């Protein structure tokens, strides 16, 4: 499928700059999976899945051992990545919120917007989770595959399937969907899967790029997001005995823990998911784990095809590569699926970064945030990181002398992680304190333990300060003036003063 295909649902934006990048400006290949947790990959300790292509990438990349998605829900995570604003600043704290449409008139730009001013050809291919789904959000070109939980969205993937008389696969109609709690076998060929479509379109995009101009393409694989619908050719390669050990739910939950779990059950009984996990057997949990791993196996193969396309084009050595995910997935841990909380399986993501000229591997153990990726892309392209940007570029090495807090927020709760300590407070009343070094599976809640009251109070104070600062900075456009106090303004002192709203950002 080509860019001039009139039936394609893609956004085309007139270039903002005619400048041609110098050869040293790297191409950018930014691959984001949907709901891929770190500990199912070999470079994070899992031996259950053969992933030769990701292993090869790791051998010439920096692996971030402790990469965190601090807003572990699809839309908040992606909105923050796109804009450099945290959810309190942008107002996107749930999957049912999105960015204000007039933000560019105020002065806020997305990272693809900023790369375009440096002459990059920007594209997004696959799942982006924008609202509306065909919105440009700064990309020159979009090829859209909003799948898995979006069977009604008529995007480019739907048009591709329609060419052979097919429709998107809605797993809820599969006879095994309810029986296996969302674990089913994809009923068609690999060529019709959404991840294969995304890889094909990415390869085609790379092949048609002209020499002399750098590109930045963001690739959104919809897998391994539920439903867990791997093909047998992938799932049957998984060594299930070597998958991460299941974390079990407490046999004697507190009242707050039970309320938290009941909220999970209620949410997943709704039509969008249509499953009741009140009874969630060990066999069912292991089944979805195997299928989840099978989807990861396919992603590795699709990623390998994209890498080969870069090599065939002769651009691999001058391409910055990022492989990551928007958040994780419980995949049966704590008798839950999905994300939207601050447990490690929900927030700990893979993050592998290959600089354009990198040939050897390294590892950074310091905590980093997913949203630092966008600042890294801007820095690598020579773009100035705007003053409003909430995130710094990724570090290239550890700084043992630096202790950095990572704050998380969603509509249902907030978090701060400082070193080995994590403090979490949920709207429903559940408060948790974990020492990740001593309790990596987060099964011993120390929040009410008198011995740890001091560390709890310090972390509570830290997250409270961050929340207040973010809430205030999130309402910049409602200010009445920049710089001069209104009481000193001659124009405000006269009748007929008019408010400038929304107030643009101060000149950079």
NORTA-V484260 format. One record per residue. N is the residue number from 1. PHI is phi in whole degrees, 0 to 359 (999 if undefined). PSI is psi as a letter, one per 20 degrees, with the letter a starting at -180 (none if undefined). OMEGA is omega in degrees with one decimal (none if undefined). Layout:
# NORTA-V484260
n = <N & N>
phi = <PHI & PHI>
psi = <PSI & PSI>
omega = <OMEGA & OMEGA>
This chain:
# NORTA-V484260
n = <1 & 2 & 3 & 4 & 5 & 6 & 7 & 8 & 9 & 10 & 11 & 12 & 13 & 14 & 15 & 16 & 17 & 18 & 19 & 20 & 21 & 22 & 23 & 24 & 25 & 26 & 27 & 28 & 29 & 30 & 31 & 32 & 33 & 34 & 35 & 36 & 37 & 38 & 39 & 40 & 41 & 42 & 43 & 44 & 45 & 46 & 47 & 48 & 49 & 50 & 51 & 52 & 53 & 54 & 55 & 56 & 57 & 58 & 59 & 60 & 61 & 62 & 63 & 64 & 65 & 66 & 67 & 68 & 69 & 70 & 71 & 72 & 73 & 74 & 75 & 76 & 77 & 78 & 79 & 80 & 81 & 82 & 83 & 84 & 85 & 86 & 87 & 88 & 89 & 90 & 91 & 92 & 93 & 94 & 95 & 96 & 97 & 98 & 99 & 100 & 101 & 102 & 103 & 104 & 105 & 106 & 107 & 108 & 109 & 110 & 111 & 112 & 113 & 114 & 115 & 116 & 117 & 118 & 119 & 120 & 121 & 122 & 123 & 124 & 125 & 126 & 127 & 128 & 129 & 130 & 131 & 132 & 133 & 134 & 135 & 136 & 137 & 138 & 139 & 140 & 141 & 142 & 143 & 144 & 145 & 146 & 147 & 148 & 149 & 150 & 151 & 152 & 153 & 154 & 155 & 156 & 157 & 158 & 159 & 160 & 161 & 162 & 163 & 164 & 165 & 166 & 167 & 168 & 169 & 170 & 171 & 172 & 173 & 174 & 175 & 176 & 177 & 178 & 179 & 180 & 181 & 182 & 183 & 184 & 185 & 186 & 187 & 188 & 189 & 190 & 191 & 192 & 193 & 194 & 195 & 196 & 197 & 198 & 199 & 200 & 201 & 202 & 203 & 204 & 205 & 206 & 207 & 208 & 209 & 210 & 211 & 212 & 213 & 214 & 215 & 216 & 217 & 218 & 219 & 220 & 221 & 222 & 223 & 224 & 225 & 226 & 227 & 228 & 229 & 230 & 231 & 232 & 233 & 234 & 235 & 236 & 237 & 238 & 239 & 240 & 241 & 242 & 243 & 244 & 245 & 246 & 247 & 248 & 249 & 250 & 251 & 252 & 253 & 254 & 255 & 256 & 257 & 258 & 259 & 260 & 261 & 262 & 263 & 264 & 265 & 266 & 267 & 268 & 269 & 270 & 271 & 272 & 273 & 274 & 275 & 276 & 277 & 278 & 279 & 280 & 281 & 282 & 283 & 284 & 285 & 286 & 287 & 288 & 289 & 290 & 291 & 292 & 293 & 294 & 295 & 296 & 297 & 298 & 299 & 300 & 301 & 302 & 303 & 304 & 305 & 306 & 307 & 308 & 309 & 310 & 311 & 312 & 313 & 314 & 315 & 316 & 317 & 318 & 319 & 320 & 321 & 322 & 323 & 324 & 325 & 326 & 327 & 328 & 329 & 330 & 331 & 332 & 333 & 334 & 335 & 336 & 337 & 338 & 339 & 340 & 341 & 342 & 343 & 344 & 345 & 346 & 347 & 348 & 349 & 350 & 351 & 352 & 353 & 354 & 355 & 356 & 357 & 358 & 359 & 360 & 361 & 362 & 363 & 364 & 365 & 366 & 367 & 368 & 369 & 370 & 371 & 372 & 373 & 374 & 375 & 376 & 377 & 378 & 379 & 380 & 381 & 382 & 383 & 384 & 385 & 386 & 387 & 388 & 389 & 390 & 391 & 392 & 393 & 394 & 395 & 396 & 397 & 398 & 399 & 400 & 401 & 402 & 403 & 404 & 405 & 406 & 407 & 408 & 409 & 410 & 411 & 412 & 413 & 414 & 415 & 416 & 417 & 418 & 419 & 420 & 421 & 422 & 423 & 424 & 425 & 426 & 427 & 428 & 429 & 430 & 431 & 432 & 433 & 434 & 435 & 436 & 437 & 438 & 439 & 440 & 441 & 442 & 443 & 444 & 445 & 446 & 447 & 448 & 449 & 450 & 451 & 452 & 453 & 454 & 455 & 456 & 457 & 458 & 459 & 460 & 461 & 462 & 463 & 464 & 465 & 466 & 467 & 468 & 469 & 470 & 471 & 472 & 473 & 474 & 475 & 476 & 477 & 478 & 479 & 480 & 481 & 482 & 483 & 484 & 485 & 486 & 487 & 488 & 489 & 490 & 491 & 492 & 493 & 494 & 495 & 496 & 497 & 498 & 499 & 500 & 501 & 502 & 503 & 504 & 505 & 506 & 507 & 508>
phi = <999 & 250 & 295 & 268 & 292 & 293 & 278 & 288 & 270 & 227 & 266 & 247 & 240 & 295 & 302 & 266 & 213 & 261 & 291 & 256 & 291 & 290 & 304 & 287 & 290 & 286 & 292 & 233 & 242 & 248 & 257 & 238 & 279 & 246 & 79 & 262 & 274 & 289 & 283 & 262 & 248 & 297 & 290 & 246 & 105 & 262 & 252 & 275 & 235 & 276 & 232 & 299 & 286 & 290 & 297 & 296 & 299 & 298 & 290 & 229 & 222 & 263 & 259 & 266 & 292 & 236 & 278 & 240 & 261 & 284 & 235 & 282 & 209 & 309 & 288 & 302 & 297 & 285 & 296 & 293 & 297 & 290 & 251 & 78 & 252 & 285 & 302 & 290 & 284 & 268 & 86 & 255 & 246 & 222 & 286 & 251 & 232 & 208 & 290 & 293 & 284 & 259 & 296 & 293 & 288 & 282 & 128 & 282 & 235 & 275 & 296 & 294 & 305 & 291 & 292 & 296 & 292 & 266 & 94 & 291 & 272 & 251 & 212 & 237 & 230 & 107 & 276 & 241 & 68 & 278 & 232 & 291 & 296 & 263 & 301 & 284 & 53 & 99 & 279 & 296 & 216 & 228 & 236 & 249 & 217 & 275 & 249 & 83 & 248 & 231 & 294 & 274 & 285 & 268 & 255 & 294 & 295 & 298 & 293 & 299 & 295 & 297 & 298 & 247 & 75 & 257 & 233 & 300 & 283 & 257 & 299 & 297 & 271 & 285 & 298 & 266 & 299 & 288 & 299 & 258 & 57 & 98 & 263 & 222 & 261 & 301 & 271 & 227 & 271 & 299 & 296 & 261 & 288 & 293 & 290 & 293 & 300 & 298 & 296 & 301 & 292 & 293 & 300 & 297 & 298 & 298 & 297 & 265 & 285 & 285 & 289 & 92 & 225 & 281 & 238 & 227 & 241 & 259 & 251 & 251 & 286 & 291 & 268 & 268 & 307 & 295 & 294 & 273 & 237 & 291 & 283 & 303 & 298 & 260 & 297 & 287 & 272 & 281 & 272 & 297 & 290 & 255 & 290 & 307 & 296 & 296 & 262 & 265 & 287 & 301 & 287 & 229 & 291 & 288 & 300 & 292 & 295 & 292 & 297 & 299 & 291 & 297 & 294 & 300 & 299 & 299 & 297 & 276 & 280 & 293 & 302 & 299 & 245 & 60 & 225 & 250 & 260 & 304 & 248 & 224 & 286 & 300 & 298 & 293 & 295 & 290 & 295 & 291 & 296 & 295 & 293 & 301 & 296 & 297 & 296 & 295 & 301 & 295 & 303 & 301 & 293 & 294 & 298 & 300 & 293 & 293 & 301 & 297 & 297 & 296 & 292 & 297 & 283 & 82 & 246 & 302 & 292 & 248 & 235 & 280 & 243 & 235 & 236 & 201 & 213 & 285 & 183 & 256 & 201 & 294 & 47 & 99 & 298 & 59 & 60 & 229 & 231 & 82 & 208 & 93 & 224 & 245 & 291 & 302 & 293 & 268 & 248 & 276 & 241 & 286 & 212 & 236 & 232 & 252 & 293 & 302 & 251 & 278 & 236 & 237 & 264 & 211 & 222 & 246 & 266 & 295 & 297 & 226 & 249 & 309 & 291 & 291 & 301 & 298 & 297 & 293 & 297 & 297 & 297 & 294 & 272 & 83 & 281 & 281 & 284 & 299 & 298 & 282 & 297 & 279 & 236 & 261 & 299 & 295 & 288 & 267 & 204 & 283 & 237 & 302 & 276 & 247 & 253 & 241 & 280 & 244 & 255 & 233 & 207 & 219 & 295 & 251 & 172 & 216 & 211 & 222 & 242 & 230 & 61 & 273 & 260 & 228 & 244 & 226 & 227 & 255 & 300 & 285 & 111 & 283 & 239 & 225 & 223 & 232 & 258 & 291 & 291 & 272 & 220 & 296 & 267 & 54 & 249 & 241 & 277 & 259 & 301 & 256 & 276 & 304 & 295 & 248 & 298 & 297 & 294 & 297 & 297 & 295 & 290 & 300 & 295 & 295 & 289 & 296 & 297 & 297 & 299 & 294 & 297 & 292 & 298 & 292 & 290 & 282 & 236 & 303 & 290 & 271 & 298 & 268 & 200 & 254 & 81 & 280 & 290 & 300 & 292 & 258 & 270 & 294 & 290 & 292 & 286 & 258 & 297 & 95 & 299 & 243 & 284 & 268 & 220 & 285 & 285 & 296 & 298 & 299 & 305 & 284>
psi = <p & r & h & j & o & h & i & p & n & q & p & p & p & p & q & i & q & j & q & p & q & q & h & i & o & q & q & p & o & o & p & o & r & o & k & o & q & g & j & j & q & h & i & j & j & p & j & h & p & o & m & h & g & h & g & h & g & h & i & k & r & p & p & o & h & l & p & p & n & i & m & m & q & g & g & g & g & h & g & h & h & h & i & j & p & r & h & h & h & h & j & n & i & r & i & k & q & r & q & q & i & j & h & h & h & h & i & p & q & r & h & h & g & h & h & h & i & j & j & q & o & q & q & p & p & b & p & h & k & q & o & r & h & j & q & g & k & i & q & h & q & p & o & p & m & m & a & f & j & l & h & i & p & n & a & h & g & h & h & g & h & h & h & j & k & r & r & q & o & o & h & h & i & p & h & i & g & g & h & j & l & i & o & r & p & p & j & a & r & h & h & i & q & h & h & g & g & g & g & g & h & g & g & h & g & g & h & j & p & q & q & i & p & q & q & o & p & p & o & n & p & i & r & k & q & q & q & n & l & q & q & h & h & g & h & i & i & p & n & h & i & j & q & p & p & q & p & q & q & p & h & m & q & r & h & g & h & g & h & g & h & h & h & g & g & g & g & i & i & r & h & h & g & k & q & o & j & g & o & n & r & g & h & g & h & h & g & h & g & g & h & g & h & h & h & h & g & g & g & g & g & g & g & h & h & g & g & h & h & g & g & h & i & k & i & g & h & k & p & p & p & p & p & a & q & h & a & b & p & h & l & i & p & k & k & r & r & b & b & j & a & k & q & h & i & h & i & o & q & q & o & p & p & o & q & h & j & p & i & r & q & r & p & p & i & q & p & r & q & g & i & i & g & g & h & g & g & g & g & h & i & j & q & p & p & q & h & i & p & i & q & r & q & q & q & i & r & q & n & h & i & p & p & p & p & p & q & q & p & r & i & i & a & r & q & p & p & o & c & i & p & p & p & p & p & q & h & i & i & p & p & q & p & q & o & h & g & h & m & h & j & l & i & o & o & j & h & j & p & h & h & j & h & g & h & g & h & g & h & g & h & g & h & g & g & g & g & g & g & g & g & g & i & i & k & g & i & i & q & h & r & p & f & p & q & h & i & j & p & h & h & h & i & q & q & j & p & p & p & o & p & q & p & r & q & q & p & none>
omega = <-172.8 & -174.7 & -177.3 & 177.1 & -172.5 & -178.7 & -175.2 & 176.5 & 179.5 & 179.1 & 176.5 & -178.4 & 177.0 & -179.4 & 178.8 & -178.5 & 177.8 & -177.9 & 176.6 & -176.0 & 173.0 & -176.3 & -177.3 & 176.6 & -174.2 & 164.0 & -179.2 & 173.7 & -174.4 & -176.2 & 178.5 & 173.0 & -180.0 & 172.8 & 178.7 & 177.7 & -169.9 & -167.6 & 172.1 & 179.8 & -174.1 & -179.1 & 174.4 & 170.5 & -178.0 & -179.2 & -172.9 & -173.0 & 174.4 & -179.6 & -174.5 & -177.1 & 175.3 & 175.6 & 179.5 & 176.5 & -177.3 & -177.9 & 176.7 & -175.2 & 169.2 & 178.6 & 177.9 & -172.4 & -173.0 & 177.3 & -173.9 & 167.2 & -170.1 & 176.8 & -164.6 & 175.1 & -167.5 & -171.1 & 177.2 & -180.0 & -176.1 & 178.3 & 178.5 & 177.3 & -175.5 & -168.5 & -173.9 & 178.5 & 176.4 & -172.8 & 177.4 & 178.9 & -177.4 & -176.2 & -178.4 & -178.5 & 179.3 & 177.3 & -178.0 & 175.2 & 176.6 & -173.2 & 177.7 & -172.2 & -177.7 & -173.9 & -179.8 & 178.3 & 177.1 & -178.9 & 177.7 & 178.0 & 177.3 & 179.7 & 174.1 & 172.8 & -176.0 & 177.1 & 178.8 & 178.4 & 175.4 & 176.5 & 179.1 & 166.6 & -174.4 & 179.6 & 170.3 & -176.0 & 179.2 & -175.5 & 176.3 & 178.4 & 175.1 & 175.4 & -2.3 & -169.9 & -179.3 & -179.5 & -177.2 & -179.0 & 174.6 & -179.9 & 174.4 & -171.5 & 176.4 & 170.9 & -158.8 & 175.7 & -179.2 & -170.1 & -176.4 & 178.1 & -176.7 & -177.4 & -178.0 & -177.6 & -178.9 & -176.6 & -178.5 & 176.7 & 177.0 & 178.4 & 176.6 & 179.0 & -177.7 & 179.2 & 177.3 & 176.5 & -178.2 & 172.3 & 176.6 & 178.4 & 175.2 & -173.4 & -179.4 & 178.9 & -178.4 & -176.9 & -178.8 & -171.8 & -178.1 & -177.8 & -176.0 & 176.5 & 175.2 & 177.6 & -179.4 & 174.9 & 178.5 & -168.1 & -177.5 & -177.1 & 179.7 & -178.5 & -179.4 & 179.9 & -177.0 & -179.5 & 175.9 & 176.5 & -179.0 & 178.5 & 178.7 & -178.5 & 177.0 & 178.1 & -180.0 & 178.1 & -179.0 & -176.9 & -174.6 & 178.6 & -179.4 & 174.6 & 175.3 & 176.9 & -178.5 & 178.4 & 173.0 & -177.4 & 174.3 & -175.6 & -178.3 & 174.0 & 178.1 & 179.0 & 4.3 & 176.5 & 175.1 & 0.5 & -174.8 & -165.3 & -179.7 & 172.0 & 179.5 & -178.0 & 175.9 & -177.1 & -176.8 & 175.5 & -175.2 & 173.0 & -171.4 & -179.5 & -178.5 & 175.5 & 178.2 & -178.3 & -179.6 & 172.0 & -175.8 & 177.5 & -179.7 & 177.9 & -180.0 & -177.6 & 173.4 & 178.6 & 179.7 & 178.0 & 179.4 & 177.2 & 177.9 & -178.7 & 178.3 & 176.5 & 174.3 & -178.6 & -178.5 & -179.0 & -175.3 & 171.8 & -177.5 & -172.4 & -176.5 & -179.0 & 171.7 & 177.8 & 177.9 & -177.4 & 177.1 & 172.0 & -174.7 & -171.3 & 176.9 & 179.9 & 178.8 & 179.5 & 178.6 & 178.6 & -179.8 & 177.8 & 179.2 & -179.4 & 175.9 & 178.7 & 177.3 & 176.1 & 177.0 & 177.1 & 178.3 & 178.7 & 178.9 & 179.9 & 179.8 & 177.6 & 178.4 & 177.9 & 177.9 & 177.8 & 180.0 & 177.6 & 176.7 & 179.7 & 178.4 & 179.3 & -178.8 & -176.9 & -174.0 & -176.2 & 179.3 & -178.9 & 170.9 & -177.1 & 173.9 & 174.8 & -176.7 & 179.8 & -179.8 & 178.5 & -179.3 & -176.1 & 177.5 & 179.9 & 176.7 & 176.9 & -178.4 & -177.8 & 179.8 & 170.0 & 175.7 & -169.2 & 176.7 & 173.3 & -170.8 & 171.8 & -174.7 & -178.8 & 177.7 & -173.3 & -177.3 & -173.1 & 171.4 & 173.7 & -178.0 & -175.2 & 175.3 & 173.1 & -174.4 & -177.0 & -175.2 & -178.7 & -177.1 & -177.6 & 173.3 & -178.3 & 175.9 & -177.8 & -179.9 & 177.8 & 175.3 & -179.0 & 175.8 & -172.7 & 174.1 & 178.7 & -176.8 & 177.1 & 177.5 & 177.4 & 179.1 & -179.2 & -177.6 & -179.0 & -176.9 & 178.7 & 175.6 & 178.0 & -174.8 & -178.3 & -177.5 & -173.6 & -173.4 & -169.1 & 177.6 & 176.5 & 179.1 & 176.3 & 178.8 & 179.2 & 179.8 & 171.9 & -176.8 & -176.7 & -176.2 & 173.0 & -172.7 & 175.2 & 171.0 & -176.7 & 176.9 & 179.6 & 167.9 & 179.8 & -175.3 & -178.4 & -179.5 & -173.6 & 163.5 & 175.0 & 179.7 & -177.0 & -178.9 & -175.6 & 175.1 & 176.0 & -177.0 & 176.1 & -178.9 & -179.0 & -177.4 & 176.7 & -180.0 & 175.7 & -175.3 & 174.8 & -177.1 & 168.1 & -171.5 & 177.5 & -177.1 & -174.7 & -174.4 & 178.8 & 174.1 & 179.0 & 179.8 & -178.0 & -177.0 & -172.2 & -176.9 & -179.4 & -176.4 & -177.2 & -174.9 & -178.5 & -177.1 & -180.0 & 177.3 & -178.1 & 178.5 & -180.0 & 175.9 & 179.8 & -179.8 & -178.7 & 177.5 & 178.5 & 179.7 & 179.1 & -179.3 & 179.5 & -178.9 & 179.8 & 179.8 & -177.9 & 177.9 & -178.9 & -178.4 & -173.0 & -180.0 & 176.0 & -177.3 & -178.0 & 172.2 & 170.4 & -173.1 & 176.4 & -177.7 & -179.0 & 178.0 & -175.5 & 178.3 & -177.4 & 179.8 & -178.2 & -179.8 & 174.0 & 176.6 & 176.6 & 179.5 & -179.7 & 174.8 & -179.1 & -5.0 & -177.3 & 179.3 & 175.7 & 173.4 & 177.1 & -178.0 & none>
